[in-house]
Amino acid sequence: MAPAMRPEQEASCKATEDHRRSEFDAAKPPPFRIGDVRAAVPPHCWRKSPLRSLSYVARDVAVVAALAAAAWRADTWALWPLYWAVQGTMFWALFVLGHDCGHGSFSDSGTLNSVVGHLLHTFILVPYNGWRISHRTHHQNHGHIEKDESWHPITEKVYQKLEPRTKTLRFSVPFPLLAFPVYLWYRSPGKEGSHFNPSSDLFTPKERRDVIISTTCWFTMIALLIGMACVFGLVPVLKLYGVPYIVNVMWLDLVTYLHHHGHQDLPWYRGEEWSYLRGGLTTVDRDYGWINNIHHDIGTHVIHHLFPQIPHYHLVEATKAARPVLGRYYREPEKSGPLPMHLITVLLKSLRVDHFVSDVGDVVFYQTDPSLSGDNWAGTDKQK
């Protein structure tokens, strides 16, 4: 017979067992329903105010115009880099407001949403309807390996077919931060189509007219920029618009990537294991410090993914109300300083280890290609 354990040993074993039972397994279905989360959100958080939404548009457009006028007037290389950083951030803020229009969280008026969305997104060279439709697909299928549209993982079989140069570009800064224009034209590896082509598989026949409208607006903006370059010169247009546009693209790719990467316990699903709730819960909130207010609290992404109808100015309150229900399925964001410099480390680490998912399994996690990771850290692959 084994000797009896001392009281302190029994206490230690019990504590170990309690800890094991309390361990969080992100691969398991949550113990709550989406209706439970919805019920926790205060009723006023669902109300949309067109005037309030338009006030944010007026504020951002005024700041963009003032920055451009000040930069044009000063025209000194001592200030151009600062202008590019700030104006690029404001371009990104305009995208977020157009993003609200695409979700219908800007107002209850489809016409107002469409007009404002086209104006804002066309200005920053985004085909509004083409993007709106594919982004809707992303929300409806987030977390599903085959059906998701934005920053979805590639399977090991597809990954192994990529050329070494493609792998390096995909996971080496700054190239992933310049991916959005390429995605608009060609989509992601393993998927075909274009946001500009009304005949693309992205769209139904009924949506082709909408795509034609947004594509026409996009080319009109390109023509306007070319015309301005002919009148004022190419360099002034690049300084005032071109470089801020690139900064805006980098913001867009950084934020959207980190909303869906950077945690080792973010599962991806196949088949019956996927559900709208489970997919939405694999998103991540991020804190951007001073930038939170500038880009309209887009960092509060979990609640946005579950309920994209909530206006951006209610997301923080809705998140606080829902957190007791979400429990450990809500991943508390790391607090930021005035500027979110900590996210650079998160991005670099994710690009180093989040490379592909297994071809089999209904619940899988990212795996690591050791040749790209810089060490022999083979990423975890928990499969169900």
Secondary structure as the mmCIF struct_conf table of DSSP 4:
data_model
#
loop_
_struct_conf.conf_type_id
_struct_conf.id
_struct_conf.beg_label_comp_id
_struct_conf.beg_label_asym_id
_struct_conf.beg_label_seq_id
_struct_conf.end_label_comp_id
_struct_conf.end_label_asym_id
_struct_conf.end_label_seq_id
HELX_LH_PP_P HELX_LH_PP_P1 ALA A 2 ARG A 6
HELX_RH_AL_P HELX_RH_AL_P1 PRO A 7 SER A 22
TURN_TY1_P TURN_TY1_P1 ALA A 26 ALA A 27
BEND BEND1 LYS A 28 LYS A 28
HELX_LH_PP_P HELX_LH_PP_P2 PRO A 29 PRO A 30
BEND BEND2 PRO A 31 PHE A 32
HELX_RH_AL_P HELX_RH_AL_P2 ILE A 34 ALA A 40
BEND BEND3 VAL A 41 VAL A 41
HELX_RH_3T_P HELX_RH_3T_P1 PRO A 43 TRP A 46
HELX_RH_AL_P HELX_RH_AL_P3 PRO A 50 ALA A 74
TURN_TY1_P TURN_TY1_P2 TRP A 77 LEU A 79
HELX_RH_AL_P HELX_RH_AL_P4 TRP A 80 HIS A 103
TURN_TY1_P TURN_TY1_P3 GLY A 104 GLY A 104
BEND BEND4 PHE A 106 PHE A 106
BEND BEND5 ASP A 108 ASP A 108
HELX_RH_AL_P HELX_RH_AL_P5 GLY A 110 PHE A 123
TURN_TY1_P TURN_TY1_P4 ILE A 124 LEU A 125
HELX_RH_AL_P HELX_RH_AL_P6 TYR A 128 ASN A 141
TURN_TY1_P TURN_TY1_P5 HIS A 142 GLY A 143
STRN STRN1 HIS A 144 HIS A 144
TURN_TY1_P TURN_TY1_P6 ILE A 145 LYS A 147
BEND BEND6 SER A 150 TRP A 151
HELX_LH_PP_P HELX_LH_PP_P3 HIS A 152 ILE A 154
STRN STRN2 THR A 155 THR A 155
HELX_RH_AL_P HELX_RH_AL_P7 GLU A 156 LYS A 161
BEND BEND7 LEU A 162 LEU A 162
HELX_RH_AL_P HELX_RH_AL_P8 PRO A 164 ARG A 170
TURN_TY1_P TURN_TY1_P7 PHE A 171 PHE A 171
BEND BEND8 SER A 172 SER A 172
TURN_TY1_P TURN_TY1_P8 VAL A 173 PRO A 174
HELX_RH_3T_P HELX_RH_3T_P2 PHE A 175 LEU A 178
HELX_RH_AL_P HELX_RH_AL_P9 PHE A 180 TYR A 186
BEND BEND9 SER A 188 SER A 188
TURN_TY1_P TURN_TY1_P9 PRO A 189 GLY A 190
TURN_TY1_P TURN_TY1_P10 HIS A 195 PHE A 196
TURN_TY1_P TURN_TY1_P11 PRO A 198 SER A 199
BEND BEND10 SER A 200 SER A 200
TURN_TY1_P TURN_TY1_P12 ASP A 201 LEU A 202
BEND BEND11 PHE A 203 PHE A 203
HELX_RH_3T_P HELX_RH_3T_P3 PRO A 205 GLU A 207
HELX_RH_AL_P HELX_RH_AL_P10 ARG A 208 PHE A 232
HELX_RH_AL_P HELX_RH_AL_P11 LEU A 234 VAL A 237
HELX_RH_PI_P HELX_RH_PI_P1 LEU A 238 GLY A 242
HELX_RH_AL_P HELX_RH_AL_P12 VAL A 243 LEU A 258
TURN_TY1_P TURN_TY1_P13 HIS A 259 HIS A 259
BEND BEND12 HIS A 260 HIS A 260
BEND BEND13 GLY A 262 GLY A 262
TURN_TY1_P TURN_TY1_P14 GLN A 264 ASP A 265
STRN STRN3 TRP A 268 TYR A 269
HELX_RH_3T_P HELX_RH_3T_P4 GLY A 271 GLU A 273
HELX_RH_AL_P HELX_RH_AL_P13 TYR A 276 GLY A 280
TURN_TY1_P TURN_TY1_P15 LEU A 281 THR A 282
TURN_TY1_P TURN_TY1_P16 GLY A 289 TRP A 290
HELX_RH_AL_P HELX_RH_AL_P14 ILE A 291 ILE A 294
TURN_TY1_P TURN_TY1_P17 HIS A 295 GLY A 299
HELX_RH_AL_P HELX_RH_AL_P15 HIS A 301 LEU A 306
TURN_TY1_P TURN_TY1_P18 PRO A 308 GLN A 309
BEND BEND14 ILE A 310 ILE A 310
HELX_RH_3T_P HELX_RH_3T_P5 HIS A 312 HIS A 314
HELX_RH_AL_P HELX_RH_AL_P16 LEU A 315 LEU A 326
HELX_RH_3T_P HELX_RH_3T_P6 GLY A 327 TYR A 329
BEND BEND15 TYR A 330 TYR A 330
HELX_LH_PP_P HELX_LH_PP_P4 GLU A 332 SER A 336
BEND BEND16 PRO A 338 LEU A 339
TURN_TY1_P TURN_TY1_P19 MET A 341 MET A 341
HELX_RH_AL_P HELX_RH_AL_P17 HIS A 342 VAL A 353
STRN STRN4 PHE A 356 VAL A 357
BEND BEND17 ASP A 359 VAL A 360
BEND BEND18 ASP A 362 ASP A 362
STRN STRN5 VAL A 363 VAL A 364
STRN STRN6 GLN A 367 GLN A 367
HELX_RH_AL_P HELX_RH_AL_P18 PRO A 370 SER A 373
BEND BEND19 GLY A 374 ASN A 376
HELX_LH_PP_P HELX_LH_PP_P5 ALA A 378 THR A 380
#
